[in-house]
Amino acid sequence: MVTALKVTSKSVDNTQRKSAQEMLASIQSWQHWDEIGLVVAKEYYVTSKDFAVALPEYQKFLCLAVMGYEGLGMYSNLVDMLWHGHILTTVLYAEFCTSILGKFVHHIPNTAVMVSEEEWKTCRSCRNCSISCKFCSGGGSGGSKETFIAAYQAAFGPISPVWELSQSDGIAC
């Protein structure tokens, strides 16, 4: 699971939703998305059809990042492949982050913490964490599905099925 984003409990008003739409429009207008599609096709065998489905969701994920949401996980293998492909184009990714997002958005991969089988039976996700890995402080401070859903719905409304929210607690990338 990628923990690059965080949600506060406050609600998003119409002004904030409008700014989310403005930021999303800026992200969508970037001129190099076709190049990212070629990289994702070559490196991850993502079809142009799947790229077209996942790209708007990746763009929304980036929008949440620059809106100040932190502690959100990645809940789509397909969207994660787009992020990886984007990062592989290091010059374009750095330029995109600087010129469009106004800050660099780091990808923090999920790295397994070695725990005993007994601890794993209890933990299984940051929500139930009792060991506090380097990405959370235990007790649910990591990226949960609920946190992601709250942020996404506040900014964009109904969630696309591209997000695999019923299948996992996050994508190991």
N, C-alpha and C positions, 0 to 999 in steps of 0.2 A: 504494500500500500504506500502510496506517495503522500507524505504529510507536508504539503507546501502551503496550506491555507487554513484560516480559522474563522469561525462564526460566533458572533455575539448573540445574546438572547433577544436583543431589541428587534422590533419589527421594521420592515422596510416600507417607507411611505412612497407615495407616487413620485416625489422628486428624486428619491434614490433609484426607483425603478427606471425613471426617464434617463438618469445619468448612466445606468447600466446599459440601456439601449443605445445611448450615444457612444459609450465606450465600445460596445459590441460592433457598432457600425464602423468605427475606426479600425478595429481589429480585422473585420471582414474586408475592408477596402485595401488591405496590404497587397501589393502587386506580385508577391512571390508564392502565392498558395499553389499555383500549378507546378512550380519547381519542387515544392515539398511533396506534392502528390507523386511525382516521378521517383523521388527518393524512397518514399514509403512503398511504392510498387516494387521497386528493385530490391530493397532490403528486407521487406516483410511480406511480399507477395499480396499486398492489399489491392484489390481490383479498383478500377475507377468508380464503379458503382458504390462500393463500400466506403471509399474515400469521400465521395459526395455526401453520403449519409453521416459519416463521423465528423467531417470537418466543422459543421456548425456547432456540434457539441464540444469539440476541442476548443473552438473559439469562445464558447460560453465559459468553459473551465478557466481559460486564461483571463477572461473578463472578471470572474470571481476573484482570481488571484490579485488583480490590480485594484479591485474595489476594497481590498483590505481583509478579505476572508482568509483565515489561516486554519490549519489543522484539519483540512478536508482530505479525504483519501481519494484514490483513483479507483473508480468502479466500472471501468470498461477496458477490456483488452484492446479493442479496436482503437479507442481514443488514445490509449497509452502508446500504441504503435505510431500514431500520428505525432505525439509528443516526442518520441524517440527519434523519428525521422526528421523532425524539425531541429532537434538538438544536433543531429549528425551534420547538418549544414551550419557549422559553427559560426561562420561569418554572418550568414543571413539571420541566424537565431539571435546573435548578439545585437545586430542592427535592429531587428524587430523589437527586441526587448527595450532597447534604448529609445528608439524613435516612436514606437507605437505605444508600448506599455509604460514607458517612463522609468522603468526599473528592471533589473534582471530577475527573472523568475527561475529559481533553482529547482532542479529535479532531485528529490531525495528518495533514492531507491529503498525498497523494503529489504533490510538485511536481517536474517533470522537471528534471534538471540538464543543462545544455547540454554535450555532449561531442562529440568528433569521431566520425565513422563508425567509424574504427579502434578507438577506445576502447570504443564501444558493442558492437562485435563481441566484444571481450574481456570486457566487464563483464556486461551484460544483467541482473544482479541484484546485490544487496548481497553475496551469497556470493562473487562473483568481483570485487568492487569494487576498483579500483585508484586511484580519484580521490577518494574520501571526501567524499560530499555532506554537507549539514548534518544528515542523519538517521542517519548511520553513520560509523564510523571506518575503514571498508574491511575487507576480509578476512573478511566474513561476520558482522559485528556487527549488521546490520539484521535485520528480521523474515524468517525463512526458513520454508518449509513444515515442515521438520523440527522447528524450535523450536515452532511452533504445535501440531503433532501431539503432541509430547512433553508439553506443558503440558495440552492438552485431555484426552489419554488418562490422564494422571496424576490429574487431578481428576474426570473424568466417565466414563472408559471409552471404548467404541467411538464413533467419529466419525460424525455424521450426514452423509448425502450432500448436505445443503444447503451444506456447505463444499466449494467447487470446487477441491479440492486436486490433481486430476489435470489441470486445465485451465490453470492460471496460476501465476505466482510472486507474485501479489498483485493486489489490486484498486486501480486508480487512481481515487481519489475526491477 
